């Protein structure tokens, strides 16, 4: 009996090694588990202004990933009742015009951050931006490293579930612990109501931090779909 168990374990390890050696890519299967029940819209919002799309520098994302996200939002949001989406470059241009390049937000002596000055500058930029583009909503997205808890071949974090390994292997079913993952922080400022809202949504687990990529280019459509679902849940 022990020999059979050892043989099965050896075969399983061999098969997994073969998959790794031939470069079989593990495709993520992220699935949103938690619905957002705190909508922040009134139905009167028509113009969405994208303020910023960014990512942690340590994340290895496909070339043009943030641009793909922005393009998808520009196409998707009008299908949800918004009349127009303003690209992020326009907010950045106004910020560059209004905020002096030599602005110091940290005190040279104490090192403290000047929150009052930051708020004043932000208000000036928003006022000019709103006047020029009639924006009702400001939207920012940031992709960041996260930590997912896993059990067996499932990982869960920030309202998302993803698999941890492929192919399925009974030897891995008893594993429990944490692993690196990616989440997107979605920040919204409703200019009509003054309300601010934040949602953190998982994107996918990172199976190998040292790999050449953390999100494969072929998986971008999966993540764009989940992002659309998340934003729809935020607004309706």
N, C-alpha and C positions, 0 to 999 in steps of 0.2 A: 504493500500500500504506500509506504514511504517512498519507494522507488518511483511509483506512478506519479506521486505529487511532485517529486523532484524533476521527473521527466516533463510534466506539464509546465512547471515553472520555467524549465530550461527552454522549452519550445516557445513559451510566451515571450521570454526575454529575447530569444533569437528573432522572433517575428517583429518585435518592437525595434530591435536593432536594425533589421533590414529596412523598415520604414524610414528610420532616421538616415541610414546610409544612402538610400536612393533619393533622399531629399523630398519625401512625401510631406507636403505642407499640411499642417493641422488647421483646418478651416474653423473659425469661430462660429458659434451659433447663439449669439446674445438674444435674450428675450426679456422684454420689460415685464416685471412682476407686479409692480405697484402703480396704481392709478392715482393721479393727482386730483384731489377734490377741493382745491382752493383756487378757483379761477379769479383772475385779476382784471379781466376785461369787462366793459359795460356794453359793448356792441356799437359804441360810437367811434371807436378808434379806426382810422382809415389808413394812415401812413405810418409805416414802421421804418425807423432809421437804425441801421446796423452801426453801432458805435465801434466795436472792436471784435476781431477774431484772433485768438492767440493760442499758444500751446507752450508747455514746459519745454525748455531747450533740450532736456535730456531725452525726450520722447523722439523715437525714430519714426516719422510719419512719411507717407508717400509724397513725392514732389507735387506741389500744387494742391495739397489736401485741403488747406483752409480756403483756398479759392473755390474748390469744388463745393465745400459746405456753403459758402456764401452764394454761389450761383444757384444751388438747389433751393436755398431759402428764398431767394429773389423770385424763383419760379413757383414755389409752393405756396407761400403766404397769400398771394392774390387769390388762390383757389379757396382760401378759408375766409374770404370776405373783406380782405384788405385791398385797397385800391392801388397801393404802390409800396415798393420797398427801396430805400435809398442805400446804395452801397457804402461800405465802411470808409472808403477813401475820401468821401466828402466831409465826414465828421473830422477826420484827421487833418484835412486841409484847413478847416476853420480853426481847429485847435492850434495849428502852427501859426496862423495869422494873429490870433489873440494872445496866446501865451508867449511871452518873451523867451528867447533861447537861453538867456542867462538866469532864468528864474531858479531860485534856490528854495526848495521845500523843506530842507533840513537846517536847523540852526547850527551855525559854524562853531559855536561854543559848547552848547549842551548836546547837540546831535539829535534833538527832538524834532519830530515831524510836525510841520505847521499845517494842521488840519483846516484851520480857518482860512488860510490862504488858498489851499487846494479847493475848498468848497466855493470860494469866491471866484476862482478861475473857471471851475467847472460850470458854475451858474452863468458866467459870461458866455462861455462857449455854447451852452445849451440854448440860451436866449437867441443868439445869432443864428444858430443852426435851425431852431424852430421857426424863426421868422423867414428864413430862406427856403426851407423845404417843407414847412407845415407838418412836421413830424408830430405824431400823437404818442408814439411808443419808441423808447430807446432799447435796443437789444444788444447784449454782449455775450460772447461765448468764449470759454477758455477750456482747453483740453489739458488735463493734469494727471499725474501719476496718482494711483489710489492703491488701497490694500483690500484684497478680496479674501473672504473666508471660504475655504473649500472643504467638502466632504465627499470622498469617492471621486466621481468624475463630474461633479457639479460645484460651481463657485457662485456665491451670491454676495452682492455689494451694491449700495446706492440704487436699490430698486431694480437691479438687473440680475439675470442668471445666465451663466455661460458654462460651457463644458471645459474641463481642464485637460483632457487627453483624448486622442483618437489614434488607433482604434480602441474600443472599450476593452478593458483587461480586468479580469476578476482579481488579479493581484493588487490592483490599485484601489479597489472599492473601499478598503478600510482606511485609506489615507485621510487625515484631517490636518488642517493648518491654515496658513495664510500664504498668499502669493501676490505678486505685483499685478496691477490692472490699470485701466485707463477709465477716467470719468470725464464728463463734460459739465462744467459749471455754467448754467444759463442764468444771466441776470437781466431783469426787466425793470424799466422805469416808465411807468404810465404817466405821461405829462398832463393828461386830462384830469386825473384824480390825485396825482402826487404820490401814488402808491408805488412801492418798490417790492419786487418779488424775486426769489431765488429758487432754483431747482438744481439739484445735483443728480445726474443720471449716469449710470454705468455705460461704458462703451464696449469693452472686451477685456478679457484677461490677457496677461503677457506670459506666455509659456516659457520664453527664454529671453531674459533681459539682455543678454549679450549677442542676440541674433542681429542680423543686418537690418531688420525692420521690427517694429512693434505692431504696426498695422500694415497688412499687405495691400498693395494697390487693388488687387482683385476683390478685396472685401469692403471697399469703400461704399458700394451701393447698399450693403447690409446696414452700415452705420448711418447713412443718409436716411434710409427708411425708418430706423429707430428714432432718429432725431426728429423726423416729421411727426411720428407718433407721440413723442414726448411733448413737443410744442402744441400739438392738437389737444392733448390731455391738460396742458396748462391753461388753455384758453376756452375750453368748452366743457 
